[in-house]
Amino acid sequence: MSRVRVGAIGAGWWATSNHLPILAARDDVELVAVCGLGDLSAVQAEFGFRVATDDVDVLLDAGIDAVVISTPHDLHHGAAAAALDRGLHVLCEKPMTLHADQAWDLVARAERAGTHVLVPYGWNYKPFTIAARRMLEAGAIGEIQHAVCHMASPTRGLFGGDPTHMLERWDSATATAPQASTWSSPEHGGGYAHGQITHSSALLLWLTGLRAATVAGRVATAGAPVDLFDAAVVRYDGGALGTLSGAATLADGDPYQVDIRLFGTEGTLMLDVERERVTLSRYDGTREDLAIAPGEGEYECLVPPARFIDLITGASTENHSGVEVAARSVELIDALLRSSAADGAEVRVHD
């Protein structure tokens, strides 16, 4: 395949400020069609799309090899399912879906299609997280018995209906501003769990290979229309115990917090993106601190769109955020929200 023919479903803030510029700069990509609401003439002209439409089926039938889905969360499943059923490769924004059954439906469709699915979790592609995963795969801490996963970010405005700070952070003043309902409407999957814990949980589950078995969780809105705070006790397949938490109320400009602490039968591993450190401490006295370049812990999503194309062309075989990891994240968050709605009762994640 000399050039990957790509269609974009969704042409808002994130697509036009991150994914499309990365793809447009590649010689092995042809941006063929874009689908979205409203006037798409500016987006079509900027990125050279031949087709602009508000009909997903028109885009999917435009002679493309792959799609980039950057719609509101609640629309991901339908678009991804239709693309997979046409045998297309899919990059789908996070969270991949809102509900566990939808997520595992996409897993099954991807297996039948035999195509690549990548969900762009930026931290999963950082050199220090890749090094941490290799340590765990090599058995550095033995069998995981306990996992702590915490995330906090300066996103109270985003989930409360004012995305100004996030627009400034991503330098996207000229891009289409996100609809407030995308982030602050329960019906569209707004809230901190879907919007942010999707990142930390997918990183945890990719690093460890864990899958949640039961969850007992609570959320708090603090007066917002959606959750700003989340907390859960998680039991994983195999018996490991863990906690999962999140908070949207860091001050604007503060660095993101993602803190993962793993306790195993042979040692512990700590990963902290805010302080940019990964520390391995084994019970035999061995200690290792990874060298991390300054600024590497800051979130960005430059590698995943490029890796998506590399997977399609065969230039890479490493997908650190595939459909199965994304599904395990979705089912964990789904269970957290179901548990909270049931007054914190423990709920099963899967059969």
C-alpha positions as CSV (number, residue, x, y, z in Angstrom):
1,M,0.0,0.0,0.0
2,S,1.7,3.2,-1.2
3,R,-0.7,5.6,0.5
4,V,-3.3,5.0,3.2
5,R,-6.6,6.5,2.2
6,V,-8.1,8.0,5.3
7,G,-11.6,9.3,6.2
8,A,-12.3,11.5,9.2
9,I,-15.6,11.1,11.1
10,G,-15.8,14.2,13.3
11,A,-14.0,17.5,12.5
12,G,-14.1,19.3,15.7
13,W,-11.5,20.7,18.1
14,W,-9.4,17.6,18.8
15,A,-9.5,16.2,15.3
16,T,-8.4,19.4,13.7
17,S,-5.8,20.4,16.3
18,N,-4.1,17.0,16.7
19,H,-5.0,14.0,14.5
20,L,-5.5,15.6,11.1
21,P,-2.4,17.8,11.1
22,I,-0.2,14.8,12.0
23,L,-1.8,12.7,9.2
24,A,-1.7,15.5,6.6
25,A,2.0,15.9,7.1
26,R,2.7,12.3,6.1
27,D,3.6,11.3,2.5
28,D,2.0,7.9,3.0
29,V,-1.4,9.3,3.8
30,E,-4.1,10.6,1.6
31,L,-7.0,12.4,3.4
32,V,-10.0,11.5,1.2
33,A,-13.2,12.3,3.0
34,V,-14.4,14.2,6.1
35,C,-17.8,13.8,7.8
36,G,-19.2,16.3,10.3
37,L,-21.9,18.7,11.1
38,G,-22.2,22.3,9.8
39,D,-20.0,24.0,7.3
40,L,-17.0,21.8,6.5
41,S,-15.5,24.0,3.8
42,A,-12.7,25.4,5.9
43,V,-11.6,21.9,7.2
44,Q,-11.9,20.5,3.6
45,A,-9.7,23.3,2.2
46,E,-7.1,23.1,5.0
47,F,-6.5,19.4,4.8
48,G,-7.3,18.7,1.2
49,F,-10.3,16.4,1.6
50,R,-11.9,15.5,-1.7
51,V,-15.3,14.7,-0.1
52,A,-17.1,16.5,2.7
53,T,-20.4,15.2,3.9
54,D,-22.7,14.9,6.9
55,D,-23.5,11.3,6.1
56,V,-21.3,8.6,7.6
57,D,-22.3,6.0,5.0
58,V,-21.1,8.4,2.2
59,L,-17.8,8.7,3.9
60,L,-17.4,5.0,4.4
61,D,-18.1,4.3,0.8
62,A,-15.7,6.9,-0.5
63,G,-12.9,4.5,-1.3
64,I,-11.0,4.6,1.9
65,D,-8.8,2.2,3.8
66,A,-9.1,3.6,7.4
67,V,-11.2,6.0,9.5
68,V,-10.3,8.4,12.3
69,I,-13.3,8.7,14.7
70,S,-13.3,11.9,16.8
71,T,-17.0,12.3,17.5
72,P,-18.7,12.7,20.9
73,H,-18.3,9.6,23.0
74,D,-21.8,8.3,22.6
75,L,-21.4,8.1,18.8
76,H,-18.2,6.1,18.7
77,H,-19.7,2.6,18.7
78,G,-22.0,3.1,15.7
79,A,-19.3,4.6,13.6
80,A,-16.6,2.1,14.5
81,A,-19.0,-0.9,14.0
82,A,-20.0,0.3,10.6
83,A,-16.3,0.9,9.6
84,L,-15.2,-2.5,10.9
85,D,-18.0,-4.2,9.0
86,R,-16.6,-2.7,5.8
87,G,-13.2,-4.1,6.6
88,L,-11.6,-0.7,7.4
89,H,-8.9,0.1,9.9
90,V,-10.1,2.2,12.8
91,L,-8.6,4.9,15.0
92,C,-11.3,5.7,17.6
93,E,-11.0,8.3,20.2
94,K,-11.2,7.4,23.9
95,P,-13.3,6.2,25.6
96,M,-13.8,3.7,22.8
97,T,-17.5,3.2,23.8
98,L,-19.6,4.1,26.9
99,H,-20.7,0.6,27.8
100,A,-19.0,-2.8,28.2
101,D,-21.3,-4.7,25.7
102,Q,-20.5,-2.1,23.0
103,A,-16.8,-2.4,23.7
104,W,-16.6,-6.1,23.4
105,D,-18.9,-6.0,20.4
106,L,-16.1,-3.9,18.7
107,V,-13.5,-6.5,19.8
108,A,-15.5,-9.2,18.1
109,R,-16.0,-7.1,14.9
110,A,-12.3,-6.3,14.8
111,E,-11.4,-9.9,15.0
112,R,-13.8,-10.8,12.2
113,A,-12.5,-7.9,10.1
114,G,-8.8,-8.7,10.7
115,T,-8.0,-4.9,10.7
116,H,-6.2,-2.7,13.1
117,V,-8.0,-0.8,15.8
118,L,-6.1,1.8,17.9
119,V,-7.4,4.0,20.6
120,P,-5.1,7.0,21.0
121,Y,-3.9,6.9,24.6
122,G,-0.8,9.1,24.6
123,W,0.8,7.9,27.8
124,N,0.9,4.3,26.5
125,Y,3.5,5.4,24.0
126,K,5.9,7.2,26.2
127,P,9.4,5.7,26.4
128,F,9.3,5.5,30.2
129,T,5.9,3.7,30.3
130,I,7.2,1.3,27.7
131,A,10.2,0.6,29.8
132,A,8.0,0.1,32.9
133,R,5.9,-2.4,31.0
134,R,9.0,-4.4,30.0
135,M,10.1,-4.5,33.6
136,L,6.7,-6.0,34.5
137,E,6.7,-8.4,31.6
138,A,10.1,-9.6,32.8
139,G,8.6,-10.4,36.2
140,A,10.4,-7.6,38.1
141,I,7.8,-7.5,40.9
142,G,6.4,-11.0,40.5
143,E,2.6,-11.5,40.7
144,I,0.7,-8.3,41.2
145,Q,-1.2,-8.3,44.5
146,H,-2.3,-4.7,44.8
147,A,-2.6,-1.8,42.3
148,V,-3.2,1.9,43.1
149,C,-4.2,4.1,40.2
150,H,-4.9,7.8,40.7
151,M,-5.4,10.7,38.2
152,A,-6.1,14.4,38.6
153,S,-6.2,17.1,36.0
154,P,-7.2,20.8,35.6
155,T,-10.4,20.0,33.8
156,R,-13.1,21.4,36.2
157,G,-14.1,23.9,33.5
158,L,-14.3,21.4,30.7
159,F,-16.7,19.1,32.6
160,G,-18.5,22.1,34.1
161,G,-19.3,23.6,30.7
162,D,-16.4,26.0,30.1
163,P,-13.6,24.5,27.9
164,T,-11.6,27.7,27.7
165,H,-8.5,26.5,29.6
166,M,-8.3,23.3,27.6
167,L,-8.5,25.2,24.3
168,E,-5.7,27.4,25.4
169,R,-3.7,24.4,26.6
170,W,-3.9,22.7,23.2
171,D,-3.3,25.9,21.3
172,S,-6.4,25.4,19.2
173,A,-8.0,28.8,19.2
174,T,-8.6,28.5,15.4
175,A,-10.2,25.1,15.7
176,T,-13.8,24.3,16.1
177,A,-14.6,24.7,19.8
178,P,-16.1,21.6,21.4
179,Q,-19.8,21.5,22.2
180,A,-20.2,21.8,25.9
181,S,-22.5,18.7,25.8
182,T,-19.6,16.6,24.7
183,W,-18.0,16.8,28.1
184,S,-20.7,18.0,30.5
185,S,-23.8,16.0,29.5
186,P,-24.4,12.6,31.1
187,E,-26.4,11.6,28.0
188,H,-23.3,12.0,25.8
189,G,-20.9,10.4,28.2
190,G,-19.6,13.5,29.8
191,G,-17.8,13.5,33.2
192,Y,-14.4,12.7,34.6
193,A,-14.6,9.0,34.5
194,H,-15.3,8.8,30.8
195,G,-13.2,11.8,30.0
196,Q,-10.1,11.3,32.1
197,I,-10.0,8.0,34.0
198,T,-10.2,6.4,30.6
199,H,-6.5,7.5,30.3
200,S,-5.2,6.3,33.6
201,S,-7.2,3.0,33.6
202,A,-6.0,2.1,30.0
203,L,-2.4,2.8,31.1
204,L,-2.8,0.6,34.1
205,L,-4.4,-2.2,32.3
206,W,-1.9,-2.1,29.4
207,L,1.1,-2.0,31.8
208,T,-0.1,-4.9,33.9
209,G,-2.5,-7.1,31.8
210,L,-5.0,-6.9,34.6
211,R,-8.7,-7.2,34.0
212,A,-11.3,-6.0,36.6
213,A,-13.6,-8.6,38.0
214,T,-15.7,-6.5,40.5
215,V,-16.0,-2.9,41.4
216,A,-17.5,-0.9,44.3
217,G,-17.4,2.8,43.4
218,R,-18.7,6.2,44.2
219,V,-18.8,9.5,42.2
220,A,-19.4,13.1,43.3
221,T,-20.4,16.0,41.1
222,A,-19.7,18.9,43.5
223,G,-22.6,20.8,41.8
224,A,-21.5,20.1,38.2
225,P,-23.8,18.3,35.8
226,V,-21.5,15.3,35.7
227,D,-18.9,13.6,37.9
228,L,-15.9,15.6,38.9
229,F,-14.6,13.0,41.5
230,D,-14.5,9.2,41.3
231,A,-13.3,6.5,43.7
232,A,-13.5,2.7,43.5
233,V,-12.3,-0.5,45.1
234,V,-11.5,-3.0,42.4
235,R,-10.9,-6.7,42.5
236,Y,-9.1,-8.1,39.5
237,D,-9.1,-11.5,37.9
238,G,-6.5,-13.6,39.7
239,G,-7.2,-12.0,43.1
240,A,-5.3,-8.7,43.0
241,L,-7.0,-5.8,44.9
242,G,-6.8,-2.2,43.8
243,T,-8.1,1.3,44.1
244,L,-9.0,3.7,41.3
245,S,-9.6,7.4,41.8
246,G,-9.8,10.7,39.9
247,A,-10.3,14.4,40.5
248,A,-11.0,17.2,38.0
249,T,-10.1,20.1,40.2
250,L,-6.4,20.8,39.8
251,A,-5.7,24.5,39.3
252,D,-5.4,25.6,35.7
253,G,-1.8,25.2,34.5
254,D,-0.9,22.5,37.1
255,P,0.6,19.4,35.6
256,Y,-1.5,16.3,35.2
257,Q,-1.2,13.7,37.9
258,V,-1.2,10.0,37.0
259,D,0.2,7.9,39.8
260,I,0.3,4.1,39.5
261,R,1.8,2.0,42.3
262,L,2.0,-1.7,41.9
263,F,2.8,-4.2,44.8
264,G,3.8,-7.7,43.9
265,T,5.1,-10.9,45.4
266,E,8.7,-9.9,44.6
267,G,8.7,-6.1,44.8
268,T,7.0,-2.8,43.9
269,L,6.9,-0.5,41.0
270,M,5.9,3.2,41.1
271,L,5.1,5.3,38.0
272,D,4.4,9.0,38.5
273,V,4.0,11.2,35.4
274,E,3.8,14.4,37.3
275,R,7.2,14.0,38.9
276,E,8.5,12.0,35.9
277,R,9.8,9.0,37.7
278,V,9.6,5.2,37.5
279,T,11.1,3.4,40.5
280,L,11.5,-0.4,40.9
281,S,12.2,-1.7,44.4
282,R,12.6,-5.5,44.8
283,Y,12.5,-7.3,48.1
284,D,16.0,-8.7,47.4
285,G,17.4,-5.2,47.7
286,T,17.6,-4.4,44.0
287,R,16.5,-0.8,43.2
288,E,16.3,0.9,39.8
289,D,15.2,4.4,38.8
290,L,14.5,5.0,35.1
291,A,16.1,8.0,33.5
292,I,13.3,10.1,32.1
293,A,13.8,13.2,30.0
294,P,12.4,16.4,31.4
295,G,8.9,17.1,30.1
296,E,8.4,13.5,29.0
297,G,5.6,13.0,31.5
298,E,3.4,15.8,30.1
299,Y,0.5,14.5,28.1
300,E,0.5,14.7,24.3
301,C,-0.9,12.5,21.6
302,L,1.6,12.7,18.8
303,V,2.6,9.0,18.5
304,P,-0.7,7.2,18.3
305,P,-2.0,8.7,15.0
306,A,1.4,8.1,13.4
307,R,1.5,4.5,14.9
308,F,-1.9,3.8,13.4
309,I,-0.6,4.5,9.9
310,D,2.6,2.5,10.6
311,L,0.5,-0.5,11.7
312,I,-1.5,-0.4,8.5
313,T,1.6,-0.1,6.2
314,G,3.5,-2.7,8.2
315,A,6.2,-0.2,9.4
316,S,5.3,-1.2,13.0
317,T,3.7,-4.1,14.7
318,E,3.4,-2.5,18.2
319,N,-0.1,-1.4,19.2
320,H,0.0,-0.2,22.8
321,S,-3.7,0.7,22.9
322,G,-5.5,-1.8,20.9
323,V,-9.2,-2.7,21.0
324,E,-8.9,-5.3,23.8
325,V,-7.1,-2.9,26.2
326,A,-9.7,-0.2,25.4
327,A,-12.5,-2.7,26.1
328,R,-11.1,-3.5,29.5
329,S,-10.9,0.2,30.3
330,V,-14.5,0.7,29.2
331,E,-15.9,-2.2,31.2
332,L,-14.1,-0.9,34.4
333,I,-15.5,2.6,34.0
334,D,-18.9,1.2,33.2
335,A,-18.9,-0.9,36.3
336,L,-17.7,2.1,38.4
337,L,-20.6,4.2,37.2
338,R,-23.1,1.4,37.7
339,S,-21.9,0.8,41.2
340,S,-22.2,4.4,42.1
341,A,-25.8,4.5,40.8
342,A,-26.5,1.5,43.0
343,D,-25.3,3.4,46.1
344,G,-21.8,1.9,46.0
345,A,-22.8,-1.8,45.8
346,E,-20.2,-4.1,44.5
347,V,-21.0,-5.1,40.9
348,R,-19.5,-7.7,38.6
349,V,-17.5,-6.4,35.6
350,H,-17.8,-9.5,33.4
351,D,-19.0,-13.1,33.6
